[in-house]
């Protein structure tokens, strides 16, 4: 008698509609791919059209080119998603700018732009999508914070200030939206081996790998797996949390 093989496909995000910003590469791309693999349809948002070409042939990905600081364009995208599918279940605020400069050398034009992208645009997206989620009485929002927003970092005062704001916004939104069954959490990565980070690693951070007890940089999939947990029903009673993914660097 031949033993039958049981094949189980989990599809943790089956029938879920997600929006992921900064989806063109690095962490955002890894999150998009992980969500699609688990059954979601993803509106993959990025400001650079060329960074989204990889998604053109995947029927579960809707590439959207826009600047998240353009509130009108963001609203149009949300309306499009709601009109097509009737619901939006997941928002991942991943898009962001980063800087490496000592306090005495802060470029305030760059700092203001970083605040616009990392904080103001993120809050606008939370506000906009939360209105939709409130009507459906369900949803999960995931913000991308950073370990420097938790513990600070010499040479990154301006960036850590924006990520500290993300952490505070996450906790406040979680309290405000809990009664509507909307969960709001953040992921706080340590050093992640994205192409962007590797470009500055040797110059600025090569010695800091020795401070990571795991002995390596995180990779984008490490962060995507954390996002998958927070997006799925596995975390159905988790809100207002800042999930560190840093290889024990903060301990």
PADO-541219 format. One record per residue (C-alpha): residue in three letters; x, y negated, z; chain. Coordinates in steps of 0.25 Angstrom, whole numbers. Example, Ala and Ser with C-alpha at 12.3 -4.5 7.8 and 13.67 -1.06 7.14 Angstrom:
// PADO-541219
+------+-------+-------+-------+-------+
: resn :    c1 :    c2 :    c3 : chain :
+------+-------+-------+-------+-------+
:  ALA :    49 :    18 :    31 :     A :
:  SER :    55 :     4 :    29 :     A :
+------+-------+-------+-------+-------+
END
This chain:
// PADO-541219
+------+-------+-------+-------+-------+
: resn :    c1 :    c2 :    c3 : chain :
+------+-------+-------+-------+-------+
:  UNK :     0 :     0 :     0 :     A :
:  UNK :     6 :   -13 :    -4 :     A :
:  UNK :     6 :   -24 :     7 :     A :
:  UNK :     0 :   -37 :     3 :     A :
:  UNK :     8 :   -49 :     4 :     A :
:  UNK :     1 :   -61 :    11 :     A :
:  UNK :     5 :   -74 :     5 :     A :
:  UNK :     1 :   -86 :    13 :     A :
:  UNK :     2 :  -100 :     8 :     A :
:  UNK :     0 :  -110 :    19 :     A :
:  UNK :    -3 :  -123 :    12 :     A :
:  UNK :    -3 :  -131 :    25 :     A :
:  UNK :    -8 :  -143 :    17 :     A :
:  UNK :   -18 :  -137 :     8 :     A :
:  UNK :   -28 :  -147 :     2 :     A :
:  UNK :   -21 :  -159 :     9 :     A :
:  UNK :   -19 :  -172 :     2 :     A :
:  UNK :    -6 :  -179 :     6 :     A :
:  UNK :     1 :  -192 :     3 :     A :
:  UNK :    16 :  -192 :     5 :     A :
:  UNK :    24 :  -205 :     3 :     A :
:  UNK :    39 :  -205 :    -1 :     A :
:  UNK :    36 :  -192 :    -8 :     A :
:  UNK :    46 :  -193 :   -20 :     A :
:  UNK :    58 :  -187 :   -13 :     A :
:  UNK :    64 :  -183 :     0 :     A :
:  UNK :    55 :  -181 :    12 :     A :
:  UNK :    43 :  -185 :     5 :     A :
:  UNK :    45 :  -176 :    -7 :     A :
:  UNK :    47 :  -164 :     3 :     A :
:  UNK :    34 :  -167 :    10 :     A :
:  UNK :    26 :  -168 :    -3 :     A :
:  UNK :    32 :  -155 :    -8 :     A :
:  UNK :    29 :  -148 :     6 :     A :
:  UNK :    15 :  -154 :     6 :     A :
:  UNK :    12 :  -149 :    -8 :     A :
:  UNK :    18 :  -135 :    -5 :     A :
:  UNK :     8 :  -134 :     7 :     A :
:  UNK :    -4 :  -138 :    -2 :     A :
:  UNK :    -6 :  -153 :    -1 :     A :
:  UNK :    -8 :  -163 :   -13 :     A :
:  UNK :     2 :  -174 :   -11 :     A :
:  UNK :     2 :  -188 :   -15 :     A :
:  UNK :    17 :  -190 :   -16 :     A :
:  UNK :    20 :  -205 :   -15 :     A :
:  UNK :    33 :  -212 :   -19 :     A :
:  UNK :    37 :  -226 :   -24 :     A :
:  UNK :    47 :  -219 :   -34 :     A :
:  UNK :    40 :  -212 :   -45 :     A :
:  UNK :    53 :  -205 :   -49 :     A :
:  UNK :    53 :  -198 :   -36 :     A :
:  UNK :    40 :  -192 :   -38 :     A :
:  UNK :    42 :  -185 :   -51 :     A :
:  UNK :    45 :  -172 :   -44 :     A :
:  UNK :    30 :  -172 :   -40 :     A :
:  UNK :    24 :  -174 :   -54 :     A :
:  UNK :    21 :  -159 :   -57 :     A :
:  UNK :    15 :  -155 :   -44 :     A :
:  UNK :     0 :  -156 :   -44 :     A :
:  UNK :    -1 :  -157 :   -29 :     A :
:  UNK :     7 :  -170 :   -29 :     A :
:  UNK :     2 :  -183 :   -33 :     A :
:  UNK :    14 :  -192 :   -35 :     A :
:  UNK :    11 :  -207 :   -32 :     A :
:  UNK :    21 :  -218 :   -35 :     A :
:  UNK :    18 :  -230 :   -25 :     A :
:  UNK :    25 :  -239 :   -15 :     A :
:  UNK :    19 :  -236 :    -2 :     A :
:  UNK :    20 :  -251 :     2 :     A :
:  UNK :    10 :  -254 :    -9 :     A :
:  UNK :    -3 :  -252 :    -1 :     A :
:  UNK :   -12 :  -253 :   -13 :     A :
:  UNK :    -5 :  -242 :   -20 :     A :
:  UNK :    -5 :  -233 :    -7 :     A :
:  UNK :   -20 :  -236 :    -6 :     A :
:  UNK :   -22 :  -232 :   -20 :     A :
:  UNK :   -14 :  -219 :   -18 :     A :
:  UNK :   -22 :  -215 :    -6 :     A :
:  UNK :   -35 :  -218 :   -13 :     A :
:  UNK :   -31 :  -209 :   -25 :     A :
:  UNK :   -28 :  -198 :   -15 :     A :
:  UNK :   -41 :  -199 :    -8 :     A :
:  UNK :   -49 :  -200 :   -20 :     A :
:  UNK :   -43 :  -188 :   -27 :     A :
:  UNK :   -43 :  -179 :   -15 :     A :
:  UNK :   -53 :  -185 :    -5 :     A :
:  UNK :   -43 :  -184 :     7 :     A :
:  UNK :   -29 :  -187 :    11 :     A :
:  UNK :   -23 :  -178 :    22 :     A :
:  UNK :    -8 :  -181 :    23 :     A :
:  UNK :     0 :  -194 :    23 :     A :
:  UNK :    15 :  -193 :    23 :     A :
:  UNK :    21 :  -207 :    25 :     A :
:  UNK :    35 :  -203 :    20 :     A :
:  UNK :    40 :  -215 :    12 :     A :
:  UNK :    50 :  -224 :    18 :     A :
:  UNK :    62 :  -232 :    17 :     A :
:  UNK :    75 :  -230 :    25 :     A :
:  UNK :    87 :  -239 :    29 :     A :
:  UNK :   100 :  -237 :    35 :     A :
:  UNK :   106 :  -250 :    41 :     A :
:  UNK :   111 :  -255 :    54 :     A :
:  UNK :   102 :  -265 :    62 :     A :
:  UNK :   111 :  -277 :    58 :     A :
:  UNK :   110 :  -274 :    43 :     A :
:  UNK :    95 :  -272 :    42 :     A :
:  UNK :    89 :  -277 :    29 :     A :
:  UNK :    76 :  -283 :    33 :     A :
:  UNK :    70 :  -282 :    18 :     A :
:  UNK :    73 :  -267 :    18 :     A :
:  UNK :    67 :  -266 :    32 :     A :
:  UNK :    54 :  -273 :    29 :     A :
:  UNK :    53 :  -264 :    17 :     A :
:  UNK :    56 :  -252 :    25 :     A :
:  UNK :    45 :  -256 :    35 :     A :
:  UNK :    35 :  -258 :    24 :     A :
:  UNK :    38 :  -244 :    18 :     A :
:  UNK :    40 :  -236 :    31 :     A :
:  UNK :    30 :  -242 :    40 :     A :
:  UNK :    20 :  -252 :    33 :     A :
:  UNK :    17 :  -243 :    21 :     A :
:  UNK :    17 :  -230 :    30 :     A :
:  UNK :     6 :  -237 :    39 :     A :
:  UNK :    -2 :  -241 :    27 :     A :
:  UNK :    -2 :  -227 :    22 :     A :
:  UNK :    -6 :  -222 :    36 :     A :
:  UNK :   -17 :  -232 :    37 :     A :
:  UNK :   -22 :  -229 :    23 :     A :
:  UNK :   -22 :  -214 :    23 :     A :
:  UNK :   -27 :  -214 :    37 :     A :
:  UNK :   -40 :  -220 :    32 :     A :
:  UNK :   -42 :  -209 :    23 :     A :
:  UNK :   -39 :  -198 :    33 :     A :
:  UNK :   -48 :  -205 :    44 :     A :
:  UNK :   -60 :  -203 :    34 :     A :
:  UNK :   -56 :  -188 :    33 :     A :
:  UNK :   -53 :  -187 :    47 :     A :
:  UNK :   -40 :  -180 :    44 :     A :
:  UNK :   -26 :  -182 :    40 :     A :
:  UNK :   -11 :  -182 :    43 :     A :
:  UNK :    -1 :  -193 :    42 :     A :
:  UNK :    14 :  -191 :    42 :     A :
:  UNK :    24 :  -202 :    43 :     A :
:  UNK :    39 :  -201 :    41 :     A :
:  UNK :    46 :  -207 :    52 :     A :
:  UNK :    61 :  -204 :    56 :     A :
:  UNK :    70 :  -200 :    67 :     A :
:  UNK :    76 :  -214 :    67 :     A :
:  UNK :    62 :  -220 :    70 :     A :
:  UNK :    62 :  -211 :    82 :     A :
:  UNK :    76 :  -213 :    88 :     A :
:  UNK :    82 :  -224 :    80 :     A :
:  UNK :    95 :  -225 :    72 :     A :
:  UNK :   107 :  -234 :    71 :     A :
:  UNK :   107 :  -240 :    57 :     A :
:  UNK :    92 :  -238 :    54 :     A :
:  UNK :    85 :  -248 :    63 :     A :
:  UNK :    76 :  -253 :    52 :     A :
:  UNK :    72 :  -239 :    47 :     A :
:  UNK :    70 :  -233 :    61 :     A :
:  UNK :    61 :  -245 :    64 :     A :
:  UNK :    52 :  -241 :    53 :     A :
:  UNK :    52 :  -227 :    57 :     A :
:  UNK :    49 :  -230 :    71 :     A :
:  UNK :    37 :  -238 :    66 :     A :
:  UNK :    32 :  -226 :    58 :     A :
:  UNK :    33 :  -218 :    71 :     A :
:  UNK :    25 :  -228 :    79 :     A :
:  UNK :    15 :  -229 :    67 :     A :
:  UNK :    13 :  -214 :    67 :     A :
:  UNK :    10 :  -213 :    81 :     A :
:  UNK :     0 :  -224 :    81 :     A :
:  UNK :    -7 :  -219 :    69 :     A :
:  UNK :    -8 :  -205 :    75 :     A :
:  UNK :   -15 :  -210 :    87 :     A :
:  UNK :   -24 :  -219 :    79 :     A :
:  UNK :   -28 :  -208 :    68 :     A :
:  UNK :   -29 :  -196 :    77 :     A :
:  UNK :   -44 :  -198 :    80 :     A :
:  UNK :   -46 :  -197 :    65 :     A :
:  UNK :   -38 :  -183 :    64 :     A :
:  UNK :   -26 :  -190 :    57 :     A :
:  UNK :   -13 :  -185 :    62 :     A :
:  UNK :    -1 :  -195 :    60 :     A :
:  UNK :    13 :  -190 :    63 :     A :
:  UNK :    28 :  -193 :    58 :     A :
:  UNK :    40 :  -186 :    54 :     A :
:  UNK :    53 :  -191 :    59 :     A :
:  UNK :    64 :  -185 :    51 :     A :
:  UNK :    79 :  -186 :    55 :     A :
:  UNK :    89 :  -186 :    44 :     A :
:  UNK :    83 :  -180 :    31 :     A :
:  UNK :    92 :  -176 :    19 :     A :
:  UNK :    84 :  -183 :     8 :     A :
:  UNK :    91 :  -188 :    -4 :     A :
:  UNK :    90 :  -202 :     2 :     A :
:  UNK :    96 :  -199 :    15 :     A :
:  UNK :   107 :  -191 :     9 :     A :
:  UNK :   111 :  -203 :     1 :     A :
:  UNK :   115 :  -210 :    14 :     A :
:  UNK :   118 :  -198 :    22 :     A :
:  UNK :   133 :  -198 :    20 :     A :
:  UNK :   135 :  -213 :    22 :     A :
:  UNK :   127 :  -215 :    34 :     A :
:  UNK :   122 :  -202 :    41 :     A :
:  UNK :   132 :  -191 :    38 :     A :
:  UNK :   136 :  -190 :    53 :     A :
:  UNK :   122 :  -189 :    58 :     A :
:  UNK :   120 :  -175 :    53 :     A :
:  UNK :   128 :  -171 :    64 :     A :
:  UNK :   117 :  -177 :    74 :     A :
:  UNK :   107 :  -167 :    68 :     A :
:  UNK :   106 :  -155 :    76 :     A :
:  UNK :   101 :  -147 :    65 :     A :
:  UNK :   113 :  -150 :    57 :     A :
:  UNK :   107 :  -155 :    44 :     A :
:  UNK :    98 :  -166 :    38 :     A :
:  UNK :    83 :  -163 :    37 :     A :
:  UNK :    78 :  -160 :    23 :     A :
:  UNK :    65 :  -166 :    17 :     A :
:  UNK :    58 :  -152 :    19 :     A :
:  UNK :    61 :  -153 :    34 :     A :
:  UNK :    52 :  -166 :    34 :     A :
:  UNK :    42 :  -161 :    25 :     A :
:  UNK :    40 :  -149 :    34 :     A :
:  UNK :    37 :  -158 :    45 :     A :
:  UNK :    27 :  -166 :    37 :     A :
:  UNK :    20 :  -153 :    32 :     A :
:  UNK :    18 :  -149 :    47 :     A :
:  UNK :    12 :  -163 :    50 :     A :
:  UNK :     4 :  -163 :    38 :     A :
:  UNK :    -2 :  -149 :    40 :     A :
:  UNK :   -12 :  -144 :    50 :     A :
:  UNK :    -1 :  -138 :    58 :     A :
:  UNK :     0 :  -152 :    65 :     A :
:  UNK :   -15 :  -154 :    66 :     A :
:  UNK :   -13 :  -159 :    81 :     A :
:  UNK :     0 :  -167 :    78 :     A :
:  UNK :    -1 :  -182 :    77 :     A :
:  UNK :     7 :  -194 :    81 :     A :
:  UNK :    20 :  -186 :    81 :     A :
:  UNK :    34 :  -189 :    76 :     A :
:  UNK :    40 :  -176 :    71 :     A :
:  UNK :    55 :  -177 :    71 :     A :
:  UNK :    62 :  -169 :    60 :     A :
:  UNK :    76 :  -171 :    63 :     A :
:  UNK :    84 :  -158 :    66 :     A :
:  UNK :    84 :  -162 :    81 :     A :
:  UNK :    92 :  -175 :    78 :     A :
:  UNK :    84 :  -183 :    88 :     A :
:  UNK :    84 :  -173 :   100 :     A :
+------+-------+-------+-------+-------+
END
